[in-house]
């Protein structure tokens, strides 16, 4: 686990003050999904996109999510997290203005 000063959740055993690699993170995640009996494609990118989707679902402003991901536009972020034009339209229709 990470030390108090290095800023990493999972520290590599291969070097001081370095995180685990993306490949190692994927291997850990994939093994956990296999043990849980999940028969789906899953990876670190899946977690990133799900994180963004959940932020949006909780009402976090899309501009903040855009900045977290380093995207250049709100439209790019909405596409990235899987929010479609139809879902946006349905949200407007739900409030019946």
Helices and strands as residue ranges (DSSP letters): H 22-35, H 44-57, H 62-69, H 74-81, H 85-94
